[in-house]
Each structure stands twice: as structure tokens, then as C-alpha cells.
Amino acid sequence: MLRTNTCGELTEKDVGKVVTLCGWVNTVRNLGALVFIDLRDKYGITQLNIAPELYAKTSVKSEYCISCKGQVVLRSEPNNHIHTGKIEIKASEIVVFSKAETTPFEIDDNTNASEDTRLVYRYLDLRRPVMQKYLKIRSDINRYTREYLIDNGFQEVDTPTLIKSTPEGARDYLVPSRIYPGEFYALPQSPQLYKQLLMISGLDRYFQLAHCYRDEDQRADRQPEFMQIDVELSFVDREDVLNVIEGLLKNLFKKIDNVDLPDFYRMDYSTAIDKYGTDKPDMRFEMLLSNVDFLNESGFKAYEKKFVKALVVPNYADKVSRKNMDSDNLLAKKFRVFGVSHLKFTNGELTGSIVKNFKPEATERLVKELNLKENDLVILCADSKFNNASTALGALRSEYGEKLGLLRKDDYKPLFLINWPLFEREEDGHIESLSNPFTRPIDEDLHYLDTDPTKVRSTSYDTILNGVELSSGALRIHDASVQKKVFEILGLSENDINDRFGFLVKALQYGVPPEGGFGMGIERLAMEIAGTDNVRDVVAFPKNLKAFEPMSSCPSRVPTKDTDILGIKVVSDTDKGE
């Protein structure tokens, strides 16, 4: 045995024991008469007390991988900030397993190295205690998820990762087939169709910690490959599924972070858009949006025949600057609105560049309906589309919530967002699904499939925690005629349906149970528990924002012989120009 203990477990109770520790040299403090080394492993740090003559034989430096044998003794100057801070090891033997070059950055939680550098040397970055903590959280999520679901009657089943390409909202990663030249597998965006087929197979309760892949632009909370807790149940209604999600998340937060989540609130999609301006409402603070459509008759032509929304930022009028207003407008314009207007309520009067365009009675009504207080800031947004005005102000609501310090990390407000529209109509008139094409409509809205599909509500549900979407799911269509109607509304021809979903359509002819499920992103869940806002922190070897893995330079070119055997010709940028 190379070690008797880890670097994070010895205390004053172990004084007198002879032990052997293994790890990496965190720091060396050579005081001449004495040398102190902080030895680090995954579990913590222990101080080594080394005589100068013993140190001279090894001359260890930072990040050397070593072992140390010695006796546990009390420290003359305890360190109360670490678990092992009252003891040290009086070294009698040092063994160097391997030496280390000077590292490109300090192995410390407070490193100032850029993320690009840390990703190139990810194996060094992962030595930092905070990164070890993040990986432990991910491991615990997997462990306790399996325990909870198995204890509740679920069976774990693996589904294929080389599958048929089907439209699910994002681009597929395609894998060429050597055996079938010119044909491709796809990597799964989710196990969606397979888990529905498992329910048709009579499995009843399935789960999987599934690897998923989506070829889409990256951002702070997204990776091209990710994992999700994938779950499906038969003979259930919506509340049955929501109870599983709530129970699972309460269990995970309690066991991993000792947090007691409150009961999950249910919020209608239309309420979320109207009051919060987003489909991921953050309920940690109020500052709700207000409808002030009476301003479209205020005499201000820019507001005529528009939906007008208002956001009141309390006690902020004296803090907002021109630069601040310009920044607000840039953010709002990302949501396809012309911009926003800022008004200030000071000394009992509403002021702002557009107030002069309002009839006096409109100004008075605005002050009264918004219940304005001294020094309130009012932000108005108008647009011909209700959702555009709402989402623009919803983004600003989040910005000001952060500026005002209202987004407390230790305050948890979970909710289920329900009653989503099943379809939305694009500007060119065609209809798209807001979920996936297998989502079951709410029964009382089925008649709208033949008259106005955009009025159909779905059985979809998202799990939202403090403005972050943790999971999405829905009940599935179990009636073959309804499934066919949905495909037709989405503009799929008979050939399209048979080519892409023929195997599912065939299965729907053989007795399908009412079923539903969800997919919960493990990385986003780990981010929330860990308190980080960067998904790359909780992934061992992540891709950067350009979907590139800097450590191994992936993706990369492969030898021509390897593409020739697949019948693929690689076209270079030069070839494209020609």
C-alpha cells in the first residue's frame, strides 16, 4: 500500500501515529532551519515538517508528485481554516514519484489564468480544489439520481447512440457509415423516440443517464455534448410526472448541498410571459411587468395600435445614467423591438423625453396604475407583438434584479411552467412546434387542431429554478390519428412522415399507453448546486464557445485514407472559393 491516509483526514486524534501520505506539492516554504511543504490531494492539504538535510536529498518543487512517511505531531501554529490544520507530519522519508515543470498557472482556486489557458492545460486546471468539488457534485448527482429512481420503481435502460436522423429542433451530428456508403447515422439529441417505444414495449418506468449531442451555437450554459437524466412513465397524467421531478430534485439538493427546496409552484406559460417577460421566470424578486395598453390612445403616435408594457424599478431614478439607458436599449433591441423609453418619477412628477407627447390624463393614469413612489424609474416598451414587448422588458427585469442585489444564491424558488402553446406561427405564416412533434395537446383544446392550431395548449412542462431551466418534458401523443394530424399541421408530407418517423407511426398501431416523461440537464443542475454560471466548470473536458476542445485540438483533420473508405471527399476552404 502506497499510502495509509489521505491529505484531508488526519486530526489531533491521530497524534503519535506513523503514516504515509501521497500527493502533489502545493507549496514549499524553506526557512533554512526548517522546510515546510503543503501536500495536496483530492481530499485536502496536510503540512509536512522536513529537516533541511532530508529536503536537500530531494529538492522537491511545486507540483512534484511525492509520498511522505512520518509521525503525526501537533503544529506549533495551528491553521483553523483547514480540517488538518492542528497537525503536521514530521517527515522521516520522502519519495519522488515524478518531477514537474513550472506550471503555466498557479494551482489555486484564485488563479488569474484565462479560461483559454486553463482549457489547454485542463489536467492541471482540474487539480484545483474547486474543480475537484465540481466533479464531485456531478458524480453525486449521478449516484443519488440512480438511487432515487430505482427506489421508486424505475428501470435503467441504455438506448443507442448511433440512431436515425429525425428533426428534433437542433442540427444532428452525423456519422457516416462505411458499410452503407452515402448513408449516415445521427448522434441522439435525446432518446425521445426510443423511450416512447420502451413504453409501448410495456417497460412502464424507464430512466437513463443519457449522452446527448446537438450541433448548435455555444453559450455559457450549453455544450455540444451533454448528459441528461432521461425519464419516462406509463399510465400517468401530468401531475404524476411533476411529482417525480419535484421529489427527485428535493432529494438531490438535500443530499448534495443540504438544501431543503420549497414546494414547487405551478405557473401558466401566459402568466410567465405577461408578468415576467420570459419562459424562465425568476421568482426571487417582484418587479413584475404591467400592461399599460391605454397609452396607445395617449396621443403618442409611436404607441398607436401597439401593445405597451411597463417595468418599474423602485428607487432607481437618481441612479440611471445616459450610458445605462443606451445599454438598456441595446439589450432590448435583441428582442426585435425598436427600443425602450425611460421615465423618472421625482418630486411627484413624471418626467422623460416622451412624456410631453402624452395627454395629461394618460400621464395621471400611468402614475396611478403603476402606483409610483418617489424616485421610481419607469421603463416602457411598445411593439405590435405582445411577446416582443414582454420579453424585451423581461430581459431588463433580470438585469435590474442583479444590479439591485435581488438574486440571492441561497434563495430557491422552483416552479413548473405549464400550459405552453403547442404551436407558434412564424412571420412567413408557416406553423412550428414549440416542443417536439410528439407532444400531446390538452384534451379540451383538441378541436382547435382543425380550426386554429395556434390556440392549442400542450401538456408540456418546464422545471425552472431561479430563472434557469433544469428540465423539460410533456405527456406524449398516444392516439395515432392525433399524431398524424400534428404532422400534417407541421407541413410534413406522407413521404416525410414515413421516411423520418415510419417506425414510430407503425408502433402507434399496436396499443399505446398514456405516457409522459422529461429530460433534465445534468450540467445545468450541477451548475445550480455548485453556484457557478459557466457550464464548462462542471464538465471534465469541455468544448469552448467555438465548440473546440483546446487540450487535444479537437475537432481535427483525419488522414485521407480514413475519409476515402467512407466515400467522403473533404472540401477545403480553398476549394469552396473556387
N, C-alpha and C positions, 0 to 999 in steps of 0.2 A: 504494500500500500504506500503510495507516494505521499499522502497527507493523512494526518489524524483529525484535523479540524479545518473548517473554512475560515476566511479572514473576517467573518462577520458574527461569530458566535461566542468567542471567549469573553468571560467577565471575571470579576474579582473572586467568584466562586471557584474558578479554575486555578487560582494562585498555587504554585508548587508543582503543577503538572509539567511534564516534559512533552512537548508537542512538535509536530511538523506541519508547517503551512506551505502552500503553493500559491503563486500568483504573479502579478506584474508589479514592477517597481513604480509606484506612483510618484514619490518624491524622495530625494536624498538630501539630508542636512548634515554636512560634515563640519563638526565643531572642533576638530583637532583631537581633543582628548576622547571624544565620543562621536559616533556616527549613528544617526537615526534614519531609518528607512520606513516609509509608509508602504506596506504591501497590500495590494488591492486584488480582489477577485469579484465575481458576480455578487457575492453576499455582503461585502463590506470592506473595511480597511482595518488593519492591525499594525501598530507601531513595532518595529524591530529595533532593539538596542544592540549595536555591534561594536565590538572592540576594534580600534584602529588597525591592529595587526591582522585581524581576520578580514576586515574590509579591504586591506591592501592586497590580499591574495586574489580578490575577485574584481574589485573596482567596478561594481555594478553601476549602471546608469538608468535613467528613466526608461520604462517600458521593457527592460530586460525581463525575461521570464525565468523565475528562480524558485527554489524551495529553501526554507529556513527551519532548522531544528534548534530548539532551545527551551528554556524554562519560562513559564508564565510568572511574572512578578508584577507588583504594583508600580504604577507610574508615580514619579515624584510630583509631576504636574499633570493632573487628570484633564482630559478633554471631554466635557459634558455634552458635546454636540454629536458624538457618535456612540454606538452601543458598546464598543470595545474600549472606550476612552479612559477607563480606570486601570487598564493593564497594558503591559508590553511584553515582548518576548526577548529575553536575554540570550542572544544567539550564540550557539556553540558550533554550528556548521551551516555553511551556505553552499548551495549547488546551483550553478548557472545552467539552465536548460538551453537557452538561446539568447543571443545578444540582439540589440535593436539599434537601428539607425535613428538619428534625430527625427522625430515625427514632424510632419508638416503643420501640425497644430497641437495645442496642449490638450491632453486627455482630461477634460474637466467640463462639468456641466455649464460653466460660464464662458466657454470658448467663444472667441470673436471671429472664428474662421467662417468664411462664406459657405453657404449651402453647397455650391458647386464643388468646392474643395472637399467638403465632408463627404459628398457622394462619390467622388473619385476614390477616396480612402475610406469607404464605408466600413470596412472591417476594423478600422481604428475608431471611427465615429461610434460604432456600436459598443465599444469598451466603456464609453461614458456612462456613469451610473443612471442618468435619466433615461438613456436609451435602453438600458437593461430593464428599467422599470416599465417602459412602454411595451417591450416584447413580452414581459411577464403578464401584463394586463391582457394582451391578445391571447396568450396561452390560457389564462384563467377563463376568458370568455368562452373559448372552445370547450374547455373542461366542464364548466358549470352548465353550459347550454346542453351538452350531451346528457349530463346527469338529470337536469330538469325534464327534458323532453322524454327521455327513456322512462323516468319515473311516472310520467303522465301518459304512458301507453303508446309512444311514438316509436317507430322502427326506422333505423338508419339504412338508407339505400343509396348507393352510388349510381349516378346516371352518366352516359357517355360524354366525353369532351370533344370527340370528332362527330359532328352531327350534320344534319341537313340545314342549309341556309334558309331561314324564314324571316320575314320582316318583323322586327320587334322594336323599332324606334331608333336604333343607332346602327352604324355600319358594322357588319361582321368582320372579324378577322378570318381570312380564308386560307385553307391549307390545301395545296394541290395534291392530287392523287397520282402516284406513279403507276398504279395498276390500271386506272381508268384515265388515260391521258385526256386533258382538256376539261376534266371534271374536278370538283372541289368539295372538300368538307368545310364546315364552318366551326369555329370555336364558339361555345354557347354564350350568348348574352345573359341567359339564365336557363335553368332546367324547366322552363314553363310548360312546354308540351309534354315532356316526359312525366312530370309529376301529375298532370291531369290523366295521363294514360295509366299511371300507377293506381289512381283512384278508380278508374274504370276496371282495373285488374282486381279490385277488391282489397287493396292493401289497408285501407281505412285511415291510418295515421302514419304519415311519412315525414322524415326530415333528412337533411343533408347539409354539411358544411361545404358548400359548392364553390368551385372556382369558376369565375365568370369573366368575360372579355368583351370590351366594347371599343371600337375604333372611333373615338371621338376626341375633340379638343380637350386638353387637360386644364385643371384648375386646382386650387388649394385643397379641395375635398374630393378629388377624383383621380383615379389611376386607370390606365388601360386594362389592367388585370386586377381583379379584386375578389374578395370572398364574401359570401352571404349565407346567413342562416336561412335555409330554404325549407318551408313547411307547407304541408297540405293535409286537409282533413275531409273526410266524407260525412254526409248526413249532418250538416251543420248549417246554422244561419249566421248572420254577420256577428252577432254578439258572442257566439261561441268562439269564433276566431279571435275577436278582440280580447276576450278573457285570457286566451292562451298568450297573446302578445304581452298583455299587462302583467300577467303572472311571471312570464319569463324575464321581463326587464326588471321588475321589482326584485326578483331573486338574484339577478346578476349584479345590480347596483349594491344590494345589501352585502352579498358575499365578497365582492371585489373591493368596494370602496366604503362599506359600512354606511351607506346612504339609504334612508327609508323614503322611497318615492311616494308622493301622494297619489290618491286615486286619479285615474286618467279622465280628463274632461272630454266630452263629445262636442265637436263644433261643426256646423254645416259649412260646406265649401262657400256658399254665397255669403255667409256671415264673415268668414275669414277675409274674402276679397273686399267686402264693403267696409269693415271696421279696422282691419289690419293691413289691407293692401297687399296681401301675399297669400300663397297657399302653404306657407310655413310660418304661421303666426307665433310670435314670441309673446307669451302672456306674463312675463316677469314684470312688465310695467304697463300702465294705461296708455295715455296719449293716443286715443282712438281717433280714427278719421271720421269726419262728419260730412253728410250730404248737404250742400248749400245750393241746390239747383235753382232756387229763387233768384240767384244772381244772373241767370241767363235772361232775366227780364229787368235787370238793374239799370239798363241804359248803356252798358258797356258792350259794344258790338262784338268784341273778341269772344265774349261768353255766350252770345246768342245761339240757341239751339245746341248747347253743349251740356254735358254732364260736368258739374263743378263740385270739387271735393276740397275739404279744408283740413289742415293739420295744425293744432295749437301746441306750441312748445312753451310750457309755462316759465315765466320769469326769465326770459332769454332775449328780450328785445334790445336791451342795452349791450348785449354781448355779440350780436351778429354784425359782421363786417361786410363790406362790399366783396372782398375776396371770398368770404363764406357764402354769400349769395350766388356768386359766379360758380362756385364749386357745386352748390345745390342744383343749379340749372344744368350743369354738365352731367350730373348723375341722373337727373330726371329725364333728360333727352334720350338716354339709353333705353327708355321705355316708350319710345315713339310718341312723345308729347312735344309740344312747341317749347315748353318751359314752365317755370313756376313764378309766382309773384309773392313778395314778402311784404307784410303789413305789420305795423307796430301799434300796440295799444298802450299809450302812456298819457298820464295826466287826464285820464278819462276820455281820450280822443284816439280815433283810429287814423293812422297816417300811413302813406305809401304812395308810390308813383301812380297807381291805378285808381286810388280812392276818389280822385276828382271826377272819374267817369261814372261813378255810382250815383244814383238818385239818393237823396238824404234818407228816405225811408228804408232803402236797401241796406245802407250802412248801419242804421239803427237796428234793423232786424239781425244783421250779421253779428253785431256785438251781443245782442240779447240771446240768440240761439246758440252761440258758441260759449256763452257765459264767461266772457273775457274778464280777466283780472289785470291789475296794474302790471305793466312790463311784460305782458304776454306777446309772443311772436306768433303771427298767423301766416301760414304758407298755403296759397291757393293754387289749384291746378284744374284746368278745364280741357276737355277733349270730347270729340264726337263719340268715342268709345268709352263706356263706363270703366272697363277693366284697365285701360291705359292710364286714365287719371288716377285710379286707385293704386295701381302697382307703382307708379312713379312716386306718389306720396308715401306708399308703404316702405320703399327703399329709404326715403328721407327719415321716416319714423325710426328705422333701425339705426341710422347714422346719429340722430339726435339722442336716442336712447343710450348709445355708447358715450357720446360727449357728456351727457348728464350723469354718467356713472350708474345707470339703472340696470346694467346687465351683470348682475352678481353671479359669480360662478357657482356659489353654494346654494343658489335658489333654483329649485327644479319645478317646472310647470309643464308636465306632459299632457298631451291631448291626442285624440283621434280626429282626423279631418275626414268627414263622411259626406255622402250625397254629392259626389262630384258629377259634373256633366259627363255623359258617355261620349259625346262628340263635340267638336267645335268646327265652325265654318271658316275656312281661310278666305283671304281677301279676293282670291280668284273664283270663289264660290264653291270649291270642292270641299268635301267633309273629311276630316281626320279624326282618328280615335284619340282621346285624351289618355287612355290607358293602353291596353293591348286588345286585339280584336276578339279575345275570348272572355271578356268581362261581361258579367251578367247584368242586364238592366234591372232596375227596381220594378217589381211586378206591376204596380199601378201605372207605370209610365209606358208599358209595352205598346199601347195603342198609338203613341207618338211615332213609332218606327215607320208607320205608314203615312203620317201626315207631316210632322216636323221633328226630325230626329234630334235637332239641337235642344229640344225640350226634355229629352230623355235623361233622367238621372241614373247613375250607375251604383252598383254595390261596392265600389272602390273605397278604400280607406288607407290613409297615410298615418303613420305614427310620427308625431312631431314633439321634439323636446327642446325648449328654449330656442326656437327658430331654426332647428336642424331636423331634416327629415331622416329618421332612423330606419323606417321600413315602409313599404307599400304593398298593397295586396287587394284582393277582391274575391267575391264569390264568382264561380265560373258558370258559363252557359252550359246547361245540361240538356237543352232541347235542340235537336238538330235543325228544326225549322227556324228557330230564332238565330242560331249561328249562321245559317245560310243568309238570312235577311241582313244581318250585320255585315257580312262580307259584301253583299250587294250594295249596301249604303256606302261602303268604303270604296266602291268602284272596281271591285275585283270581278273579273270575268269568270265564267265556268272553268275555262282552261287555267286561269291564275289560281283559282281555289284548288283544283285537282293537282296542279303542279307543285304548289307550295304546302298545302295542308291536306292533301288527299288522304294520308294515313290517319289524320285526326278525324276528318269527316267520316271516314269509314268506321272508325271506332265509335262514333256517336250513334251509330245504328244499332248498337248492341247493349243498351241499357246503361245509362249514365247516372250515377248518384248525384244529388245536390252536394256541391263541394266548394271549398274555398281555402285560401292559404295566403302566404305572404313571403316576401324576401326581405331580410334585414341585413344591411351592410355592416360587416364586422369591423371594417376600418373606421367608419364614421362612429360606430358605437364605442370603439376603443378611444377615439379622439375625445368624445364627450367624457368618458370616465377618467381619462388621463389629464384632461384640461388643456389640451393643445388644439391649435386651429389649423394644423398642417398635416394632411393625411400621410405625407412621406415620413413623418416622425414615427408612425406606428406600423410601417412596412419595413421588413428587414433589408431588402434590396430594391428600393423603389425606382421608378422612372421619374425623370424630371418633367418640367412643364412642356417640353418638346417631345414627350414620350420616348426619351432616350435614357439608357442606363449608363452613366458615365464610367463606372468602375470597370466594366468589361467591354465598353464601347459597343453596345447593342441597341438597335439592330446594326448589322454589318453585311458587307458583301460576302457571297459564298463562291467557291470555285465554279467555273463554267460547267464543268462535268456534272456537278450536282444539280444544276438547273436544266442541263440538256436531257438528263434522264427523266425529268418531269415534263419534258416537252415545252419548256418555258424559255422565252427569249427576254433577256433583261435589256430594257431600253434606257440608255444613259441620258442625262440632261442635254448632252451634245446632240444625240440622235433626235431628241424631241425638237430641238431648234431647227434641225434640218427639215 
